[in-house]
């Protein structure tokens, strides 16, 4: 959420920053609501002061036996009491309208972010590995002979409908090995603290990490009000909601492996084949809580953590900076990692690493102590480290052989008890 004081102090700068995200004319509406709210608050405080003064004077009149003056003042007290209540209700209404408006506005991009209307404006900043030269036409993951026995979309459709999959045999073992390798790498090599969190959260948590109110249709809600997390960013970040942290305790670097749930309401018709875009999937998430002045260095650090996983798996990838028109709602800056998928003959997103500045912290009221000063809002960052299903796709497609078998990356061999490949018959060997 945005700082109303900053908007009040420099509405032109706020308007210019929002314009880079395709929005205009917002600051005038914000300032009008803010002025109306403050005006009602001032009027309410003035009426309250008059009520208090009249109440004291009424007590004096009563003590002196001046019934006429006492009755006049008592009537005035009642009138002011009603006026205070009415003004307070109006102020609350303006406050709700202002809060709802601010809650619905995206974060402001950093000055260094490239301008652009969509993904065509993104800028590549790094490329690692060379796509393999196949002496046959590479297939998409779901068409590879050795993968088919372990990737069952028909049973999943019978159970749950479209955009679900049942994994079994060799494929699910590789999937599980991937998540374990990611966790071990982040914990032992990158210094992240492993955390296990619920997948059901209260509504406040979804507001805190800006899934609500704007993106309600992209998530699932239970009949009793819980929300299924779209990623453990929600739980890890909200773990400090309402807290005032010691500066010495920062940065807090966490990782979690969880089930994730997305309705994919805005992706009708996209990636309907295979398991690239699912309603239920697993992800190893990274979240950092830090001081605002260290957020950009932490962003680079987290990007390196995600890149390291792909390099261990020998998957060619590229890193891009998202432009203003392609950035997520809560981000100030985002690096996307795109893995090479030979079956599609293109790079596809496998991780998104974002710094949100103090945007989410304001929504969560998460702060840290500043020596000799008032508590300040922390900065929050989140990133995939990685999406397990998409990583599985990349491993299968890049390792496929002409006979339908799949050679697996060396980094996974210890997690598969020395097994190195999936045979064309779908057996781990």
N, C-alpha and C positions, 0 to 999 in steps of 0.2 A: 504494500500500500504506500501511497505517497504522503510526504510531509506537507501538511496544509500551510505551515509557516513558510516553507520554501516556495510554495506556489504564490503565497501572498506577497512575499518579498520580491519575487522575480517572475511574474506571470508570463512575460515574453519568452524567457528562456524555457520555461515549462512547455509553452505552446509550440515552440520551435522543435523541441525534442520529440513531442508527441507527433508532430507533423512528419517526422522521419519514419514513423510507424503507420502513416496513412490516416491520422486523426487530426481534426482541426476544429476550432471554435469551442474547445472544451473549457479552457481556463476562465472564460467570461462566465459560464454557467456555474463553475465551481466558486468563483469569487462572489457571485450573486447569492448563492446559497449560504456561503460562509458569512457574508455580511448580514443576511437576514437572521441567521442563527445567533450571531453575536449581538445583534440589535435586540432580539427577544430576551437573551440572557441578561443584557444590561438593564432592560426595562423591568425584568423580573426582580433583579437585585435591588433596583430603585424602589419598586413597590414593596419588597420585603423590608427594606429599611424604614419606609413610611409605616408599614404595619407594626414593626417593632416599636417605633417611636410612639405611635398612637396607643399601643398596648400599655406602655409605661405611663403615658399621660392619663390613660383611663384609670389606672391603679391609683394615681395621685388624686384624681377627681373623686373617686369612690371614697378614699380616705378622708377627704374634706367634706363629704356629704353632698357634693354637687351632682345630683342625679341627672340633671339635664345635660351637663357636659359629659358625664359618664356614659349616658345613652348615645350621645352623638359620636363619641369616640369609639364605643363598642360597635356601632354600625359601620364606622370607617374601617375598623379592624376587620370586620367580616367582609367588607367590600374588597379590601386589599388582599385578604387571604384568597378570595375567589380569583382576583386578578393575577396573583402570583401563580396559582395553579394553572390558569388558562395560558399565561405567558410561558410557563415551564413546559406545558404540553406542546405549544407551538414550537418552542426551541428544540424539544426532543424530536419533533417531526422533521424540522429542517436538518437536524443532526443525522437522523436516519437517512434522509435523502442524500445528504452530502457523503455519508459513509458508503452508501450503496453505489453512488457514482464513482467514488475513488476506488472502491473494491473492484469495479468493472473495468478499470483502466490498466493497460499493460505497463510493465516496467520501462524506464527510459534507457535507450541504448547508450553505451559509452561513445565518446566522440570518435574513437578509433574504428568503430564498426562501419563496414562499407554500406552505402545506401543501395537499396534494390527493392523491387516489388515482390520478387519470389526467388526460388532456388537458383534461377539464372544469375542472380547478383552475388551468389556466394563466391568466396575466394579461397582457392587451394593454397595451403601454406607448407604442406609436407607430403611427401610420397615415399613409401617404404616397400621394398620388394618388387619383383617383376612378375607379372602374370605369366603363368606357365604356358608354354607352347604345346598344345595337344596334337597328336597325330591322328586324332579322331574328333568327331564333333561332340564336345562336352554336353552332358545332360543336366537338367535341373535336378535338384536333390530327390524329388519324389519319383523321378523316372529311372534312377540308378538301380540296376538289378539287385545289388546287394543290400540296398536300403529298403526296397519295397516290402519285404517280409516284416520289417520292424516299424513301419510308418503306415498306420491304418486310419484312413480318413472315413471309410464307409461305416465302420463301427462307431467312430466318434459322432458321425452325423446321426446315426440311429439313436445314440445316447443323448446327444446335446444339440445337434443341428450343425449349421455351417460354422467355419472358422474354429474348429476344434480338431484335435488329433489324439489318437491312442498310440503311444510309443511302446515298443517291447523288444525283447531280445537284445541283440548287439547294439541297436540304435539307442535304446534307453541307457545302456551301460556307458556308451560314449557321452551321452547327454549328462549323465551323473558325474562322470569323470571330469567333464569340462567345468562344471560348477565347483567341484572340489579343488581342481587345479587353480581356478580363479581365486577362490577364498584363501587357499594356502599362500599363493603369491602375494596377495594384498596384505595378509597378516604378517607373514614372515619376512617379506622383502620390502614392502611399502609402509609398514608400520601402522596399518589401520587396525582398529579394534573390532573384532567380530561381534555382531549383535544379532539377536533373534527377536523379532517383533511380531505383534498380531497382524493379521491381514484385514481385520474388521476395526474400523475407527469411528469415533464420534464426528459429527458434522463440523465442529470447531477445527478439527485437525485438517479437514479438507479445505476449509477456508484459509487456514494458516499457510498452506503451501500452494495456494491460488488455484486449486482445482474447482473450487466454488467461489462465486456463484456462476461464473461464465461457462464452465465446461461440465455442468451437471450431466448432460446427455451422454458424455463420453465415459461415465463411470456407472457402476451398479450400486443400488441402494437396497438394503433389506427392508422387510415390512415393518421392522421395529426401529428403523431410523439409523442403523449402522451403515457405513459405506465400505465396500470392498476396495482395498487400495489398488490404484493403477501402477504403483511402484512403491518400494519401501522408502523412497524420498519422503513420503508423507509421515511415516512413523519415526524415522531417524531424525528428521529435521524438527518435528514437533516434540521430540523428547526434551527439548530445552524451552518449550513454550511457557511463558510466564516466569521464567527464571531470571535471576540476576547472578551472572557467573563471575568468578574471580578471573581477572585478566591472565593470571599466571596459569590458569587451567586451559587456556586457548593456545593453539588450535585443538579442537576435538575432531578426530578423524575416525570415521566409522565405516564399516561395510556390513552388508547383510544379504543373505540369499533367501528369497521369498517367492512364493506364488504371486502373480500380479494379474489384474483383471481390468480389461478395457472393452467397452461396448463397440468401439471403432465406428461410432455413429457418423463421423465425417468422412469415412473411407469407403463408402458404398461402391462396389465394382472394382476396387483396387486390390491387387495381390490376392485374388480369390483362390488361386491354385497353390497347393503346398502349405507350408507352415510359417511363411514369412510374416503374416499378419493374423494373429490369433486373439480370441477373446480371453483365453487363459494361457499364461506363459510364465516362465521363470526368469529371474534376473538377479545378478549380483550387483548390488547398488553401492555407490560410494557417496558419502555425505561429509562435508566439512563445515564446522562452525568456527569462525575466526574473527579477528578484529578487522574492521573495514580496510585499514591500510595494508593488510597482508593478503587481501582477497585475490588480487590478480596473480600474485606469485603462487598462491594455493591452486588457482585455476590451471596454471601451467603444470604444476605438480600432479594434479589429478589427471590431466590429459596424458601425461607421461605414464601414469599408472595403467591407464586403459590401453595405451599403445603397446606397453610391454607385454600384455596378454596376447595381443595379435602377433607380435614378433616371436613370442615363445611358440605359438602355434603355426608359425611360418606362413601366415596368411597375408598376402599383399594388401595394402590399404593406403588410403590417402586421408589427410586431415584437412578440414576446411573451416573457415570462419564464416558463420552464417551472417547474411546481410540483414538489414532492418526489417525487411518484409518476410523473412523466413524464420526469424527467431521466435522462440517460445514466449508465452505470455509473461512469465516471471523473470526472464533473463535480461541481464545487462550485456552479456557477451556469451557466445556459445561456440564451442568447437565440436563439430561432428566428425566422427571417424566412420569412414565408409570402407567396407571390406569388398575385395574383388570376388564376384560370383561368376565363374566361367559359364555356368548354365544360362545365365541371363546376359552374359558378355557386358557386364557393367558393374560399377561400384554401387553398393547399397549400404545405407546407414546401419551401423551395428552398435554405435555408442554416441551419446550426446552428453557433453560435459559443459555445465553452465555455472556462471557466477551470477547471483541474484542481488549482490550488494546487501542493503538493509531492507529491501522490499518485503521479503517474507518475514523478517524479524519484526517489522512494524505490525504486521498482521497478527503475529504470535505474541507480541510484547516480550521478546527475548532480548535481554540486555547483558552488559558486562560492566563491572566496576572500573571506573577511571580514577586513579589516584588524585585526590584533591579536587575532584569534579563530580558532576552528576553522572549516573549510569548512562551509557550510550547503547544504541542498538548494535547487535552483532551483525556480521555478514554471514550469509549461508551460500553453500555451493552444493551441487549434486551432479552425479554422472553415472552412466552405466559402466560397469566394470567386469563383465559385459552382459548383454542380453544373451542368455544361454541358448535359446532356440535358434536365434540368428547366427550365433557362433557355430552351432552344430551344422547348420546349412553350409556355412563357409568351409568348414572342415571336410564335409562330405563331398562338396562340389570340387574343391581344389585337390582333394586326394583321390578322386575317381580314376579308375583304370579302364582300358578298352574292353576288358572282359566283364565289367560290371562290379568288380571288387573295389574296395576303397583302402588306400594306404593312409594310416593315421599318423599324426605328428608325433615326434619323439617325446615331446613334453607330456603326452598322455599315457605313454607306455607304462610308467610306474603305477598309474591309477587303474590300469587294466590288467594288473598282474602279469605284465610282460607281453600281453597280446599287442600285435602291431597292425592288424588289418581286419577289415570285414570282408569275408569271401563273397564271391558272386552269388552264393546261396544264402547270404545273410547271416553267416556264422562268424563270431569273433575268433580270430586265429592268432 
